[in-house]
Amino acid sequence: MKKGLRWKIILVVLVILLALFLAYPPGEKINLGLDLEGGMHLVFQVVTDDAINTETDQEIIRLQDQLKRKNIEYEKITKGEIGKFSIQKINPDQEGQIKNLLDDYFKEWNYSVIGDTFSLSMRANVAQYLRDQSVNQAKETIQNRVDEFGVAEPVIQRQGLGGERLIVELPGVENPERVMNIIKTTAILQWKLVNAGPAPDRETLLKDFGGEVPEDMEVLRGDPKRTEGGYYLVSRVAPITGQDLRAARQSTDEWNSPAVGFTLKTEGGRRFEKFTSENLGKPLSIILDGRVQSVATIEDVIPAATGGIIRGKFTYEDVEDLVLILKAGSLPATIKTLENRTIGPSLGADSIRKGLSSIAIALILVLVFMVFYYRLSGFNAIAALLLNIIILMGALSYFKATLTLPGIAGIILTIGMAVDANVLVFERIREELSLGKSVWSSIATGFSRAFRTILDANVTTIVAAVFLFQFGTGPIRGFAVTLIIGITASMFTAVFVSHLIFDIILSKRKKREKLSI
Amino acid sequence: MKFKFLAFGLSGIIILVGILNFTVGKGINYGVDFTGGTLIRLMFKHPVEISELRNSLGNIGLGASKIQEMGKGHREYIIRTAQVIEGELEQEIEAHEIIGNRVVEALKGEDEKSAAEQGLRDLNSLDKGELTAALQDMFSDQAAEMADKIVSFRVNKGIIEDYTQIQDLGISREAVEHLKEKTYLSRLTVLSKETVGPQIGHDLRRRATQATVWALIGMLIYIGIRFKFGFGISAVITLAHDVLVTITIFAISGREMNLPVIAAILTIVGYSLNDTIVIFDRVRDNIKTLRKHTFQEVLDSSINQTLSRTVITSGTTLLTVLALFLFGGEVISDFAFTMIIGVVVGTYSSIYQSCSWLYFWKKIFKPKKGFGR
């Protein structure tokens, strides 16, 4: 045996071993996609306008504070479109003073003056930063919640650069509705004083207030799941919010019903203590995402260190989920569902079964065809094909790529297309043989002349697959990946390995006149 | 080459049909991936007639939903809820989800509603943890193991039809009785539920078109580099032809256009080019070796020399896609169907069209280099 041949054999054996080592056992090493394993694929839009609105609200409060301190007169401040508000009916003599104030302390805002009105709008770069931040925060919060809930290997990513969409993939989730609820709850928790309510409608609620909502109050509805429903008139300002929480845990109230226990951070605790002492006997509501959860009368001063409980008509599961959400923190903005694909595990199992049997059938069909048409050389092509699939599996597990149902289709397609390289070579060899050349030189020219064609033909398929990868999500990407790997591997198996097999066979034979092709 | 006008005629007619179908006909039947909506796959315990499903949905005002049977045996169905309400996008997707739930509720029927109201839970939708918890109080040590058995049986079969099936798994009679007290068996289980918002669909349409066009341009550039420009143009015209004809035939078939179908079409772009390149490669060789022959003769002999290869490769690919179509199951069948059309069209066009375009290119532009006599 020639020396070169030996090295080539060693190389091929090493490649096979490496691929087997990487891919065995396939059940553990190959990452299955959601469509095969079952799970949820979710796409959310982060409503980044919310972040801008929150920031605007806070800035307005800061401005009101400053204006008051400087004794600047104005009639009112009104919010306009997103990221805009105006100070109306100022005293013209104080215009300069306001300008100074804005220049010094409100650098994030552009302003213009028309008559006695100051119009402010958030600078574009500031707004952009806030939006970007809110998407990142939302991503982190969802990540925390999903981790807390205990989903194995979740994938959470932003779609595109600077996009406002989040893709969330949760394999093997068994209880989709509960998970969805955990992810989507904004979880903005507030404690507010109740001034009136509950009332069946707004009119009854506002009867004592002359039918109008006082400026420092707002109307909220009761959460239909936790209260009797109805309308509440609550203070606009929340003395304590979810941000003051130190910890939340599962607990029970005095009637042994499930409730959420909490403790407050030092600062918040002190504020709560002062607040409760000033408002003894008044009803206090706990509000989650703008819905009143429960109302209780402040009967005692609540000392800073004690904390308290959140009551409502909770089930144990509700409490468990709410604690989880509170621990993970609130979302900086609401999120909208754009896409929700939930695949049950049995559909995936069925797809795997059918996919595998299709692969087997496809292999057998191609094998029969190749052996029928190319006689013994057909086995050469089949050897190359099997090696191709082994390499494909090894590569899939090495790159931690996901195998999806379209990915299985990609493998099947690879089976059909990878033999193309063999066919091209074999046809060339046949041509050379028919010209009367020797077996040895026919094989050599066959391979060398077919190689350029194989390269060109395969590159185009790969180019198409790359565009496909760019375009697609989850399952489709799986298809593009298997196709790219399979076709690349076919250049090695169908050219290098097949050539080697011919060489080995010929080097063992004394007579080299015939080739079964 | 003899048949070039016949081939042009045939393709012309198909594409014309396609254009007519788009403009005055029904056009493409877009699936939920593009239009938005909810697609629910259901499996029933016992065979159910499609008319019964239609009645149940009709009763809750969702009679316009599309119902399609999967496989044989009247047990598996795909239901696609009709489009709902125009209005704010947010409302729309929530509405889709609500309607999806209503469909499932309606098909479950009244008996199950009352079972659920009595506090019983559906054994077919309990997860492993809940099942373990349900068994824990009486069978503390074995609870997890039992739950495991039941769940893997369910994953395998899709739905538990009867409590005796559980007993057959080697779970004790007492345990089964215990489960019977706490659970009931729903007549159906949801295999998958996919809700897609309209925004996603809009995006997808744009991105699918972009991807196809960019892939074509990518091909043009690659062939332009490896061959002469005229070859690139001819190949891309052939490809565009393949895409159009495939889409036309697909549209006429009435199948739903979904993500995997787009993947198939893009794959066809790559695949069909493959054949064309092999032929063009021969043309390039033959132009050098067959100097005495006319261009048309060079083209003809190139096609003939590569013919067996073209047919064999398409043959093997067709065999594999056929296997996928017949045995791969309902989920992948649209993809496989598109691939079958694409492979056939791609092969036909490589043989009968690609060289004709090359021929016309030479006749019209009379390039000085690289095209022989």
Boltz contact constraints between the chains, C-beta under 6 A:
constraints:
  - contact:
      token1: [A, 174]
      token2: [B, 127]
      max_distance: 6.0
  - contact:
      token1: [A, 175]
      token2: [B, 127]
      max_distance: 6.0
  - contact:
      token1: [A, 336]
      token2: [B, 90]
      max_distance: 6.0
  - contact:
      token1: [A, 337]
      token2: [B, 93]
      max_distance: 6.0
  - contact:
      token1: [A, 338]
      token2: [B, 197]
      max_distance: 6.0
  - contact:
      token1: [A, 338]
      token2: [B, 199]
      max_distance: 6.0
  - contact:
      token1: [A, 338]
      token2: [B, 200]
      max_distance: 6.0
  - contact:
      token1: [A, 339]
      token2: [B, 196]
      max_distance: 6.0
  - contact:
      token1: [A, 339]
      token2: [B, 197]
      max_distance: 6.0
  - contact:
      token1: [A, 339]
      token2: [B, 200]
      max_distance: 6.0
  - contact:
      token1: [A, 340]
      token2: [B, 195]
      max_distance: 6.0
  - contact:
      token1: [A, 341]
      token2: [B, 194]
      max_distance: 6.0
  - contact:
      token1: [A, 342]
      token2: [B, 193]
      max_distance: 6.0
  - contact:
      token1: [A, 343]
      token2: [B, 192]
      max_distance: 6.0
  - contact:
      token1: [A, 344]
      token2: [B, 191]
      max_distance: 6.0
  - contact:
      token1: [A, 344]
      token2: [B, 192]
      max_distance: 6.0
  - contact:
      token1: [A, 345]
      token2: [B, 155]
      max_distance: 6.0
  - contact:
      token1: [A, 346]
      token2: [B, 155]
      max_distance: 6.0
  - contact:
      token1: [A, 346]
      token2: [B, 158]
      max_distance: 6.0
  - contact:
      token1: [A, 347]
      token2: [B, 191]
      max_distance: 6.0
  - contact:
      token1: [A, 347]
      token2: [B, 192]
      max_distance: 6.0
  - contact:
      token1: [A, 349]
      token2: [B, 155]
      max_distance: 6.0
  - contact:
      token1: [A, 351]
      token2: [B, 331]
      max_distance: 6.0
  - contact:
      token1: [A, 354]
      token2: [B, 328]
      max_distance: 6.0
  - contact:
      token1: [A, 354]
      token2: [B, 329]
      max_distance: 6.0
  - contact:
      token1: [A, 357]
      token2: [B, 327]
      max_distance: 6.0
  - contact:
      token1: [A, 358]
      token2: [B, 323]
      max_distance: 6.0
  - contact:
      token1: [A, 358]
      token2: [B, 324]
      max_distance: 6.0
  - contact:
      token1: [A, 358]
      token2: [B, 327]
      max_distance: 6.0
  - contact:
      token1: [A, 358]
      token2: [B, 328]
      max_distance: 6.0
  - contact:
      token1: [A, 361]
      token2: [B, 323]
      max_distance: 6.0
  - contact:
      token1: [A, 361]
      token2: [B, 327]
      max_distance: 6.0
  - contact:
      token1: [A, 362]
      token2: [B, 320]
      max_distance: 6.0
  - contact:
      token1: [A, 362]
      token2: [B, 323]
      max_distance: 6.0
  - contact:
      token1: [A, 365]
      token2: [B, 319]
      max_distance: 6.0
  - contact:
      token1: [A, 366]
      token2: [B, 316]
      max_distance: 6.0
  - contact:
      token1: [A, 405]
      token2: [B, 332]
      max_distance: 6.0
  - contact:
      token1: [A, 406]
      token2: [B, 260]
      max_distance: 6.0
  - contact:
      token1: [A, 409]
      token2: [B, 324]
      max_distance: 6.0
  - contact:
      token1: [A, 409]
      token2: [B, 332]
      max_distance: 6.0
  - contact:
      token1: [A, 409]
      token2: [B, 335]
      max_distance: 6.0
  - contact:
      token1: [A, 412]
      token2: [B, 320]
      max_distance: 6.0
  - contact:
      token1: [A, 412]
      token2: [B, 324]
      max_distance: 6.0
  - contact:
      token1: [A, 415]
      token2: [B, 320]
      max_distance: 6.0
  - contact:
      token1: [A, 416]
      token2: [B, 316]
      max_distance: 6.0
  - contact:
      token1: [A, 416]
      token2: [B, 317]
      max_distance: 6.0
  - contact:
      token1: [A, 416]
      token2: [B, 320]
      max_distance: 6.0
  - contact:
      token1: [A, 417]
      token2: [B, 317]
      max_distance: 6.0
  - contact:
      token1: [A, 419]
      token2: [B, 316]
      max_distance: 6.0
  - contact:
      token1: [A, 420]
      token2: [B, 313]
      max_distance: 6.0
  - contact:
      token1: [A, 423]
      token2: [B, 309]
      max_distance: 6.0
  - contact:
      token1: [A, 423]
      token2: [B, 312]
      max_distance: 6.0
  - contact:
      token1: [A, 423]
      token2: [B, 313]
      max_distance: 6.0
  - contact:
      token1: [A, 424]
      token2: [B, 309]
      max_distance: 6.0
  - contact:
      token1: [A, 427]
      token2: [B, 309]
      max_distance: 6.0
  - contact:
      token1: [A, 453]
      token2: [B, 278]
      max_distance: 6.0
  - contact:
      token1: [A, 453]
      token2: [B, 281]
      max_distance: 6.0
  - contact:
      token1: [A, 456]
      token2: [B, 226]
      max_distance: 6.0
  - contact:
      token1: [A, 456]
      token2: [B, 277]
      max_distance: 6.0
  - contact:
      token1: [A, 457]
      token2: [B, 274]
      max_distance: 6.0
  - contact:
      token1: [A, 457]
      token2: [B, 277]
      max_distance: 6.0
  - contact:
      token1: [A, 457]
      token2: [B, 278]
      max_distance: 6.0
  - contact:
      token1: [A, 460]
      token2: [B, 219]
      max_distance: 6.0
  - contact:
      token1: [A, 460]
      token2: [B, 270]
      max_distance: 6.0
  - contact:
      token1: [A, 460]
      token2: [B, 273]
      max_distance: 6.0
  - contact:
      token1: [A, 461]
      token2: [B, 270]
      max_distance: 6.0
  - contact:
      token1: [A, 461]
      token2: [B, 274]
      max_distance: 6.0
  - contact:
      token1: [A, 463]
      token2: [B, 218]
      max_distance: 6.0
  - contact:
      token1: [A, 464]
      token2: [B, 215]
      max_distance: 6.0
  - contact:
      token1: [A, 464]
      token2: [B, 266]
      max_distance: 6.0
  - contact:
      token1: [A, 464]
      token2: [B, 269]
      max_distance: 6.0
  - contact:
      token1: [A, 464]
      token2: [B, 270]
      max_distance: 6.0
  - contact:
      token1: [A, 467]
      token2: [B, 211]
      max_distance: 6.0
  - contact:
      token1: [A, 467]
      token2: [B, 214]
      max_distance: 6.0
  - contact:
      token1: [A, 467]
      token2: [B, 215]
      max_distance: 6.0
  - contact:
      token1: [A, 468]
      token2: [B, 263]
      max_distance: 6.0
  - contact:
      token1: [A, 468]
      token2: [B, 266]
      max_distance: 6.0
  - contact:
      token1: [A, 471]
      token2: [B, 207]
      max_distance: 6.0
  - contact:
      token1: [A, 471]
      token2: [B, 211]
      max_distance: 6.0
  - contact:
      token1: [A, 476]
      token2: [B, 259]
      max_distance: 6.0
  - contact:
      token1: [A, 476]
      token2: [B, 263]
      max_distance: 6.0
  - contact:
      token1: [A, 479]
      token2: [B, 263]
      max_distance: 6.0
